[in-house]
Amino acid sequence: MNDPQRIAYLRGHLEAVRRAIADGVDVRGYFLWSLLDNFEWSYGYSKRFGAVYVDYGTQRRIPKASAHWYSDVIRRNALPDAGPRM
């Protein structure tokens, strides 16, 4: 499942974290919101925010492109040089 907007969103936030660290901010971690598609109080099940798609009928979990992208960032401990931008 392709979700380039989410990758661009994550990239932007991680670039901001990188700049903050370069400026001397003591950053201890970054929390990815949200891991799974889930129930949202304002939207119910109509919006999907997770990095992992959930088939609500079968409960099958399918990693989206953003999950694979973020996994690569973690594995390399670095942002890729190029990627989706919005």
N, C-alpha and C positions, 0 to 999 in steps of 0.2 A: 504494500500500500504506500503510495507516494504522498508525502505531505511536506512539500517544499517550504510552505509558509512557516511550519513549526521549526524546520531546520534553520531557516533564516532568523526566527525569533531566538532560538537557542544560541546560534552563532553570535548574534548581537549582544546577548547578555554575557556570554563567555568572553567576548572581546572587551566588554566593559569591566569584567572582573580582572582580566589580564592588565588593563590600563590602571586599575586601582592598585593592584599588586606592584606594578612598576612605579607608582607614585608613593609607595610605602605603606599602603593599607594592609593590616594584618588579617588577611582572608584565610579562614580555616576550612572552608568548604563551599560547595554549591549544591543546592537541592533542586532536582528536576521535578517540576510540577507539570503534569501528573503522570505517574507511571502507566496506569490503566484507564481506559474509557470507563466512566462510572456515572452514577446518578449525581446530577448537580441540582441544588435546590431551586435555582432560577430557571433552569432549562429542562429538568427531568432527564430523560435519556435521549433528548433530541440533538444535543451537541456532543461532539466527541473531542475531548481534550488530551487524551492519553497518548503516550509514545507506543503503547501496545493496544491494538484493536481488540475489542471483546465482542464476540458473536454472542449476544444475549440469549439467543435460543439454545445454543449448544454449550455455551461458556468456553468455547475455544478461544485461545489467545494467539494473536498474530502480530509479531513485531512490525511496526511501520518503518518506513525508510529513516525517520528521525531516530528510532531506537538503534538501528544499525549505525547511523552516523555518530550518535552519542557514544555508543560502545567503542567505535574506532577512536574517538577523541580520548576516552578514558584509557584504552589500551596503549595509545601512543603518548599519552600525557601531553598532548599538543593539539591545537586547532589545525585542520587542513589549510593549506595555502589558499585554496579557492573553493567555492561552494555556492549553493543557492543564496541569492540576495533578493530582498523584496524592496 
